[in-house]
Amino acid sequence: MPKGGYTYILTNKPRGVLYIGVTADLSARTMQHREGKGSAFARRYGLDRLVLIEHHDAIEGAIAREKTLKAWQRAWKIELIERANPDWRDLFEEING
């Protein structure tokens, strides 16, 4: 049976630099980013604030969504985040609380 996955967006501050990723283990992947072991891009810009999470039943769905989001205009990405998380709260504590 295929394992589910997550599409997520990290930033360094509200309306700051955005990073879109995909993972099967959101908690572990977020920790990697926070420890500077995630991606070179996220490390370079200090992206450690988890501001958007989307769960998918299959990892293939998460990968497809990541590709779609990466093709979006920046304004659309910001609108998506602000609809789900208007205060740009760090959602890390919610997934590990």
A tleap script that builds the chain and sets N, CA, C and O, in Angstrom:
source leaprc.protein.ff14SB
mol = sequence {
  NMET PRO LYS GLY GLY TYR THR TYR ILE LEU
  THR ASN LYS PRO ARG GLY VAL LEU TYR ILE
  GLY VAL THR ALA ASP LEU SER ALA ARG THR
  MET GLN HIE ARG GLU GLY LYS GLY SER ALA
  PHE ALA ARG ARG TYR GLY LEU ASP ARG LEU
  VAL LEU ILE GLU HIE HIE ASP ALA ILE GLU
  GLY ALA ILE ALA ARG GLU LYS THR LEU LYS
  ALA TRP GLN ARG ALA TRP LYS ILE GLU LEU
  ILE GLU ARG ALA ASN PRO ASP TRP ARG ASP
  LEU PHE GLU GLU ILE ASN CGLY
}
set mol.1.N position { 0.837 -1.181 0.000 }
set mol.1.CA position { 0.000 0.000 0.000 }
set mol.1.C position { 0.882 1.244 0.000 }
set mol.1.O position { 1.801 1.343 0.812 }
set mol.2.N position { 0.619 2.197 -0.897 }
set mol.2.CA position { 1.436 3.413 -0.954 }
set mol.2.C position { 1.314 4.227 0.324 }
set mol.2.O position { 0.250 4.305 0.939 }
set mol.3.N position { 2.422 4.827 0.703 }
set mol.3.CA position { 2.460 5.656 1.897 }
set mol.3.C position { 2.028 7.071 1.544 }
set mol.3.O position { 2.328 7.549 0.451 }
set mol.4.N position { 1.333 7.746 2.445 }
set mol.4.CA position { 0.909 9.124 2.233 }
set mol.4.C position { 2.082 10.077 2.275 }
set mol.4.O position { 3.217 9.677 2.534 }
set mol.5.N position { 1.800 11.331 2.020 }
set mol.5.CA position { 2.864 12.322 2.025 }
set mol.5.C position { 2.324 13.704 2.307 }
set mol.5.O position { 1.119 13.901 2.468 }
set mol.6.N position { 3.231 14.655 2.364 }
set mol.6.CA position { 2.906 16.037 2.673 }
set mol.6.C position { 3.598 16.977 1.693 }
set mol.6.O position { 4.741 16.753 1.294 }
set mol.7.N position { 2.896 18.015 1.320 }
set mol.7.CA position { 3.485 19.153 0.641 }
set mol.7.C position { 3.544 20.248 1.700 }
set mol.7.O position { 2.599 20.421 2.470 }
set mol.8.N position { 4.650 20.986 1.739 }
set mol.8.CA position { 4.791 22.004 2.779 }
set mol.8.C position { 5.507 23.225 2.225 }
set mol.8.O position { 6.206 23.161 1.214 }
set mol.9.N position { 5.311 24.340 2.921 }
set mol.9.CA position { 6.017 25.573 2.570 }
set mol.9.C position { 6.704 26.110 3.814 }
set mol.9.O position { 6.102 26.209 4.884 }
set mol.10.N position { 7.976 26.454 3.654 }
set mol.10.CA position { 8.779 27.086 4.697 }
set mol.10.C position { 9.066 28.526 4.295 }
set mol.10.O position { 9.071 28.863 3.111 }
set mol.11.N position { 9.304 29.365 5.289 }
set mol.11.CA position { 9.734 30.739 5.046 }
set mol.11.C position { 10.640 31.172 6.188 }
set mol.11.O position { 10.846 30.431 7.149 }
set mol.12.N position { 11.175 32.374 6.070 }
set mol.12.CA position { 11.995 32.932 7.147 }
set mol.12.C position { 11.249 34.034 7.902 }
set mol.12.O position { 11.618 34.389 9.021 }
set mol.13.N position { 10.182 34.578 7.269 }
set mol.13.CA position { 9.367 35.628 7.893 }
set mol.13.C position { 8.112 35.781 7.044 }
set mol.13.O position { 8.086 35.314 5.905 }
set mol.14.N position { 7.077 36.419 7.565 }
set mol.14.CA position { 5.876 36.634 6.760 }
set mol.14.C position { 6.216 37.314 5.432 }
set mol.14.O position { 6.908 38.332 5.393 }
set mol.15.N position { 5.719 36.732 4.361 }
set mol.15.CA position { 5.938 37.229 2.994 }
set mol.15.C position { 7.408 37.240 2.605 }
set mol.15.O position { 7.816 37.987 1.715 }
set mol.16.N position { 8.205 36.406 3.275 }
set mol.16.CA position { 9.638 36.318 2.969 }
set mol.16.C position { 9.903 35.321 1.851 }
set mol.16.O position { 9.031 35.038 1.030 }
set mol.17.N position { 11.107 34.800 1.837 }
set mol.17.CA position { 11.509 33.792 0.853 }
set mol.17.C position { 10.699 32.531 1.115 }
set mol.17.O position { 10.494 32.156 2.269 }
set mol.18.N position { 10.237 31.874 0.055 }
set mol.18.CA position { 9.423 30.668 0.185 }
set mol.18.C position { 10.161 29.443 -0.340 }
set mol.18.O position { 10.868 29.514 -1.346 }
set mol.19.N position { 9.990 28.334 0.345 }
set mol.19.CA position { 10.529 27.046 -0.084 }
set mol.19.C position { 9.389 26.045 -0.071 }
set mol.19.O position { 8.685 25.913 0.930 }
set mol.20.N position { 9.206 25.340 -1.173 }
set mol.20.CA position { 8.154 24.324 -1.273 }
set mol.20.C position { 8.824 22.969 -1.315 }
set mol.20.O position { 9.742 22.737 -2.102 }
set mol.21.N position { 8.351 22.068 -0.452 }
set mol.21.CA position { 8.931 20.734 -0.403 }
set mol.21.C position { 7.872 19.667 -0.284 }
set mol.21.O position { 6.684 19.950 -0.128 }
set mol.22.N position { 8.334 18.424 -0.361 }
set mol.22.CA position { 7.464 17.260 -0.242 }
set mol.22.C position { 8.190 16.222 0.608 }
set mol.22.O position { 9.409 16.077 0.516 }
set mol.23.N position { 7.435 15.503 1.432 }
set mol.23.CA position { 8.039 14.491 2.298 }
set mol.23.C position { 6.992 13.487 2.750 }
set mol.23.O position { 5.794 13.766 2.728 }
set mol.24.N position { 7.455 12.328 3.155 }
set mol.24.CA position { 6.572 11.334 3.758 }
set mol.24.C position { 6.554 11.498 5.278 }
set mol.24.O position { 5.613 11.054 5.936 }
set mol.25.N position { 7.589 12.133 5.839 }
set mol.25.CA position { 7.705 12.316 7.289 }
set mol.25.C position { 7.925 13.803 7.582 }
set mol.25.O position { 9.060 14.278 7.616 }
set mol.26.N position { 6.839 14.516 7.788 }
set mol.26.CA position { 6.894 15.968 7.941 }
set mol.26.C position { 7.704 16.401 9.158 }
set mol.26.O position { 8.490 17.344 9.075 }
set mol.27.N position { 7.523 15.732 10.269 }
set mol.27.CA position { 8.235 16.104 11.484 }
set mol.27.C position { 9.751 15.967 11.298 }
set mol.27.O position { 10.503 16.884 11.629 }
set mol.28.N position { 10.189 14.839 10.777 }
set mol.28.CA position { 11.620 14.606 10.574 }
set mol.28.C position { 12.201 15.582 9.553 }
set mol.28.O position { 13.299 16.105 9.745 }
set mol.29.N position { 11.472 15.822 8.480 }
set mol.29.CA position { 11.967 16.720 7.435 }
set mol.29.C position { 12.068 18.152 7.959 }
set mol.29.O position { 13.028 18.859 7.654 }
set mol.30.N position { 11.090 18.576 8.738 }
set mol.30.CA position { 11.139 19.919 9.304 }
set mol.30.C position { 12.332 20.053 10.248 }
set mol.30.O position { 12.997 21.089 10.264 }
set mol.31.N position { 12.604 19.021 11.027 }
set mol.31.CA position { 13.772 19.039 11.918 }
set mol.31.C position { 15.059 19.149 11.106 }
set mol.31.O position { 15.979 19.866 11.497 }
set mol.32.N position { 15.130 18.445 9.982 }
set mol.32.CA position { 16.317 18.543 9.125 }
set mol.32.C position { 16.531 19.990 8.686 }
set mol.32.O position { 17.648 20.504 8.744 }
set mol.33.N position { 15.468 20.636 8.251 }
set mol.33.CA position { 15.587 22.036 7.837 }
set mol.33.C position { 16.046 22.906 9.004 }
set mol.33.O position { 16.911 23.765 8.830 }
set mol.34.N position { 15.481 22.693 10.183 }
set mol.34.CA position { 15.830 23.517 11.351 }
set mol.34.C position { 17.277 23.310 11.776 }
set mol.34.O position { 17.899 24.216 12.331 }
set mol.35.N position { 17.811 22.132 11.519 }
set mol.35.CA position { 19.197 21.824 11.877 }
set mol.35.C position { 20.171 22.180 10.756 }
set mol.35.O position { 21.372 21.938 10.877 }
set mol.36.N position { 19.656 22.758 9.661 }
set mol.36.CA position { 20.510 23.133 8.543 }
set mol.36.C position { 20.905 21.968 7.657 }
set mol.36.O position { 21.853 22.076 6.880 }
set mol.37.N position { 20.186 20.847 7.762 }
set mol.37.CA position { 20.504 19.650 6.992 }
set mol.37.C position { 19.456 19.348 5.923 }
set mol.37.O position { 19.522 18.313 5.260 }
set mol.38.N position { 18.491 20.251 5.757 }
set mol.38.CA position { 17.402 20.008 4.815 }
set mol.38.C position { 17.827 20.203 3.375 }
set mol.38.O position { 18.135 19.232 2.683 }
set mol.39.N position { 17.849 21.427 2.921 }
set mol.39.CA position { 18.282 21.740 1.566 }
set mol.39.C position { 19.220 22.925 1.627 }
set mol.39.O position { 19.153 23.734 2.553 }
set mol.40.N position { 20.092 23.028 0.644 }
set mol.40.CA position { 21.040 24.144 0.606 }
set mol.40.C position { 20.292 25.470 0.471 }
set mol.40.O position { 20.691 26.465 1.076 }
set mol.41.N position { 19.217 25.498 -0.310 }
set mol.41.CA position { 18.437 26.720 -0.497 }
set mol.41.C position { 17.833 27.169 0.830 }
set mol.41.O position { 17.945 28.338 1.198 }
set mol.42.N position { 17.197 26.251 1.546 }
set mol.42.CA position { 16.581 26.593 2.832 }
set mol.42.C position { 17.639 27.042 3.839 }
set mol.42.O position { 17.412 27.977 4.607 }
set mol.43.N position { 18.776 26.385 3.834 }
set mol.43.CA position { 19.862 26.753 4.753 }
set mol.43.C position { 20.388 28.152 4.412 }
set mol.43.O position { 20.612 28.960 5.313 }
set mol.44.N position { 20.584 28.442 3.136 }
set mol.44.CA position { 21.129 29.728 2.692 }
set mol.44.C position { 20.253 30.899 3.131 }
set mol.44.O position { 20.767 31.954 3.502 }
set mol.45.N position { 18.931 30.717 3.090 }
set mol.45.CA position { 18.021 31.808 3.405 }
set mol.45.C position { 17.398 31.701 4.804 }
set mol.45.O position { 16.515 32.491 5.140 }
set mol.46.N position { 17.833 30.761 5.606 }
set mol.46.CA position { 17.328 30.627 6.972 }
set mol.46.C position { 15.852 30.282 7.033 }
set mol.46.O position { 15.118 30.805 7.872 }
set mol.47.N position { 15.421 29.403 6.144 }
set mol.47.CA position { 14.002 29.045 6.062 }
set mol.47.C position { 13.698 27.924 7.052 }
set mol.47.O position { 14.024 26.762 6.811 }
set mol.48.N position { 13.073 28.287 8.162 }
set mol.48.CA position { 12.774 27.286 9.183 }
set mol.48.C position { 11.376 27.430 9.777 }
set mol.48.O position { 11.029 26.724 10.723 }
set mol.49.N position { 10.578 28.332 9.233 }
set mol.49.CA position { 9.209 28.538 9.716 }
set mol.49.C position { 8.254 27.785 8.801 }
set mol.49.O position { 8.105 28.128 7.628 }
set mol.50.N position { 7.614 26.767 9.339 }
set mol.50.CA position { 6.664 25.939 8.597 }
set mol.50.C position { 5.315 26.650 8.577 }
set mol.50.O position { 4.657 26.753 9.612 }
set mol.51.N position { 4.895 27.145 7.404 }
set mol.51.CA position { 3.685 27.972 7.350 }
set mol.51.C position { 2.524 27.337 6.591 }
set mol.51.O position { 1.400 27.832 6.665 }
set mol.52.N position { 2.775 26.254 5.865 }
set mol.52.CA position { 1.680 25.588 5.160 }
set mol.52.C position { 1.954 24.097 5.101 }
set mol.52.O position { 3.066 23.663 4.801 }
set mol.53.N position { 0.915 23.319 5.394 }
set mol.53.CA position { 0.999 21.858 5.329 }
set mol.53.C position { -0.217 21.359 4.568 }
set mol.53.O position { -1.347 21.759 4.850 }
set mol.54.N position { 0.022 20.484 3.602 }
set mol.54.CA position { -1.073 19.812 2.903 }
set mol.54.C position { -0.804 18.319 2.940 }
set mol.54.O position { 0.251 17.865 2.497 }
set mol.55.N position { -1.745 17.555 3.463 }
set mol.55.CA position { -1.608 16.101 3.517 }
set mol.55.C position { -2.191 15.481 2.263 }
set mol.55.O position { -3.196 15.950 1.730 }
set mol.56.N position { -1.550 14.421 1.798 }
set mol.56.CA position { -2.008 13.682 0.616 }
set mol.56.C position { -2.021 12.197 0.961 }
set mol.56.O position { -1.141 11.710 1.671 }
set mol.57.N position { -3.014 11.487 0.462 }
set mol.57.CA position { -3.140 10.063 0.759 }
set mol.57.C position { -1.999 9.241 0.174 }
set mol.57.O position { -1.630 8.204 0.725 }
set mol.58.N position { -1.441 9.703 -0.939 }
set mol.58.CA position { -0.333 8.994 -1.586 }
set mol.58.C position { 0.807 9.974 -1.844 }
set mol.58.O position { 0.567 11.145 -2.138 }
set mol.59.N position { 2.033 9.503 -1.735 }
set mol.59.CA position { 3.197 10.365 -1.952 }
set mol.59.C position { 3.195 10.916 -3.376 }
set mol.59.O position { 3.691 12.016 -3.619 }
set mol.60.N position { 2.646 10.161 -4.304 }
set mol.60.CA position { 2.582 10.630 -5.690 }
set mol.60.C position { 1.723 11.901 -5.806 }
set mol.60.O position { 2.035 12.799 -6.588 }
set mol.61.N position { 0.656 11.962 -5.029 }
set mol.61.CA position { -0.183 13.153 -4.997 }
set mol.61.C position { 0.563 14.342 -4.427 }
set mol.61.O position { 0.408 15.465 -4.907 }
set mol.62.N position { 1.371 14.102 -3.406 }
set mol.62.CA position { 2.167 15.166 -2.800 }
set mol.62.C position { 3.209 15.688 -3.793 }
set mol.62.O position { 3.436 16.895 -3.885 }
set mol.63.N position { 3.832 14.784 -4.526 }
set mol.63.CA position { 4.837 15.178 -5.514 }
set mol.63.C position { 4.193 16.000 -6.631 }
set mol.63.O position { 4.747 17.012 -7.061 }
set mol.64.N position { 3.029 15.564 -7.094 }
set mol.64.CA position { 2.322 16.310 -8.140 }
set mol.64.C position { 1.943 17.709 -7.654 }
set mol.64.O position { 2.073 18.682 -8.397 }
set mol.65.N position { 1.478 17.807 -6.422 }
set mol.65.CA position { 1.096 19.105 -5.860 }
set mol.65.C position { 2.315 20.011 -5.716 }
set mol.65.O position { 2.230 21.208 -5.990 }
set mol.66.N position { 3.448 19.454 -5.289 }
set mol.66.CA position { 4.677 20.239 -5.171 }
set mol.66.C position { 5.049 20.845 -6.528 }
set mol.66.O position { 5.382 22.027 -6.613 }
set mol.67.N position { 4.993 20.051 -7.562 }
set mol.67.CA position { 5.319 20.550 -8.905 }
set mol.67.C position { 4.359 21.651 -9.330 }
set mol.67.O position { 4.772 22.646 -9.926 }
set mol.68.N position { 3.080 21.472 -9.024 }
set mol.68.CA position { 2.081 22.488 -9.358 }
set mol.68.C position { 2.375 23.785 -8.621 }
set mol.68.O position { 2.393 24.856 -9.229 }
set mol.69.N position { 2.608 23.695 -7.304 }
set mol.69.CA position { 2.861 24.896 -6.500 }
set mol.69.C position { 4.122 25.627 -6.949 }
set mol.69.O position { 4.157 26.857 -6.960 }
set mol.70.N position { 5.147 24.882 -7.316 }
set mol.70.CA position { 6.391 25.512 -7.759 }
set mol.70.C position { 6.191 26.306 -9.046 }
set mol.70.O position { 6.924 27.259 -9.309 }
set mol.71.N position { 5.205 25.918 -9.843 }
set mol.71.CA position { 4.920 26.625 -11.098 }
set mol.71.C position { 4.030 27.854 -10.884 }
set mol.71.O position { 3.901 28.685 -11.782 }
set mol.72.N position { 3.426 27.973 -9.724 }
set mol.72.CA position { 2.531 29.093 -9.424 }
set mol.72.C position { 3.302 30.407 -9.329 }
set mol.72.O position { 4.503 30.430 -9.059 }
set mol.73.N position { 2.575 31.499 -9.561 }
set mol.73.CA position { 3.115 32.825 -9.301 }
set mol.73.C position { 3.266 33.015 -7.788 }
set mol.73.O position { 2.514 32.438 -7.003 }
set mol.74.N position { 4.230 33.816 -7.401 }
set mol.74.CA position { 4.479 34.066 -5.980 }
set mol.74.C position { 3.228 34.588 -5.266 }
set mol.74.O position { 2.934 34.166 -4.148 }
set mol.75.N position { 2.498 35.492 -5.899 }
set mol.75.CA position { 1.293 36.062 -5.286 }
set mol.75.C position { 0.275 34.975 -4.960 }
set mol.75.O position { -0.391 35.046 -3.927 }
set mol.76.N position { 0.145 33.979 -5.819 }
set mol.76.CA position { -0.802 32.882 -5.570 }
set mol.76.C position { -0.363 32.061 -4.358 }
set mol.76.O position { -1.195 31.639 -3.556 }
set mol.77.N position { 0.931 31.838 -4.230 }
set mol.77.CA position { 1.455 31.078 -3.090 }
set mol.77.C position { 1.186 31.828 -1.781 }
set mol.77.O position { 0.771 31.232 -0.788 }
set mol.78.N position { 1.424 33.127 -1.796 }
set mol.78.CA position { 1.176 33.946 -0.607 }
set mol.78.C position { -0.308 33.923 -0.254 }
set mol.78.O position { -0.661 33.819 0.920 }
set mol.79.N position { -1.174 34.019 -1.250 }
set mol.79.CA position { -2.615 33.963 -0.997 }
set mol.79.C position { -3.015 32.616 -0.391 }
set mol.79.O position { -3.835 32.566 0.526 }
set mol.80.N position { -2.447 31.541 -0.895 }
set mol.80.CA position { -2.728 30.205 -0.356 }
set mol.80.C position { -2.325 30.131 1.118 }
set mol.80.O position { -3.088 29.638 1.949 }
set mol.81.N position { -1.144 30.613 1.435 }
set mol.81.CA position { -0.671 30.600 2.825 }
set mol.81.C position { -1.579 31.452 3.696 }
set mol.81.O position { -1.975 31.026 4.781 }
set mol.82.N position { -1.909 32.641 3.237 }
set mol.82.CA position { -2.693 33.555 4.065 }
set mol.82.C position { -4.135 33.094 4.265 }
set mol.82.O position { -4.765 33.461 5.256 }
set mol.83.N position { -4.663 32.299 3.342 }
set mol.83.CA position { -5.998 31.733 3.555 }
set mol.83.C position { -5.954 30.664 4.655 }
set mol.83.O position { -6.862 30.584 5.482 }
set mol.84.N position { -4.916 29.863 4.660 }
set mol.84.CA position { -4.809 28.771 5.633 }
set mol.84.C position { -4.173 29.211 6.953 }
set mol.84.O position { -4.481 28.658 8.009 }
set mol.85.N position { -3.296 30.196 6.888 }
set mol.85.CA position { -2.505 30.592 8.050 }
set mol.85.C position { -2.268 32.113 7.992 }
set mol.85.O position { -1.147 32.554 7.737 }
set mol.86.N position { -3.321 32.914 8.229 }
set mol.86.CA position { -3.220 34.367 8.031 }
set mol.86.C position { -2.157 35.064 8.876 }
set mol.86.O position { -1.668 36.126 8.489 }
set mol.87.N position { -1.797 34.496 10.005 }
set mol.87.CA position { -0.783 35.109 10.869 }
set mol.87.C position { 0.627 34.592 10.590 }
set mol.87.O position { 1.582 34.996 11.254 }
set mol.88.N position { 0.755 33.710 9.620 }
set mol.88.CA position { 2.046 33.108 9.265 }
set mol.88.C position { 2.695 32.441 10.497 }
set mol.88.O position { 3.909 32.494 10.689 }
set mol.89.N position { 1.830 31.808 11.326 }
set mol.89.CA position { 2.325 31.080 12.507 }
set mol.89.C position { 3.238 29.933 12.076 }
set mol.89.O position { 3.068 29.358 11.001 }
set mol.90.N position { 4.196 29.616 12.923 }
set mol.90.CA position { 5.042 28.443 12.697 }
set mol.90.C position { 4.239 27.222 13.130 }
set mol.90.O position { 3.912 27.084 14.309 }
set mol.91.N position { 3.922 26.348 12.203 }
set mol.91.CA position { 3.080 25.184 12.470 }
set mol.91.C position { 3.853 23.991 13.026 }
set mol.91.O position { 3.266 22.942 13.292 }
set mol.92.N position { 5.136 24.139 13.200 }
set mol.92.CA position { 5.981 23.041 13.692 }
set mol.92.C position { 5.503 22.514 15.037 }
set mol.92.O position { 5.430 21.303 15.245 }
set mol.93.N position { 5.180 23.420 15.946 }
set mol.93.CA position { 4.726 22.993 17.276 }
set mol.93.C position { 3.416 22.229 17.193 }
set mol.93.O position { 3.175 21.321 17.988 }
set mol.94.N position { 2.574 22.585 16.242 }
set mol.94.CA position { 1.283 21.895 16.092 }
set mol.94.C position { 1.461 20.460 15.635 }
set mol.94.O position { 0.682 19.591 16.028 }
set mol.95.N position { 2.456 20.191 14.821 }
set mol.95.CA position { 2.663 18.812 14.358 }
set mol.95.C position { 3.460 17.986 15.366 }
set mol.95.O position { 3.443 16.757 15.318 }
set mol.96.N position { 4.156 18.665 16.278 }
set mol.96.CA position { 4.969 17.950 17.271 }
set mol.96.C position { 4.463 18.130 18.699 }
set mol.96.O position { 5.074 17.642 19.650 }
set mol.97.N position { 3.331 18.842 18.839 }
set mol.97.CA position { 2.809 19.149 20.163 }
set mol.97.C position { 2.148 18.005 20.786 }
set mol.97.O position { 1.655 18.112 21.909 }
savepdb mol mol.pdb
quit
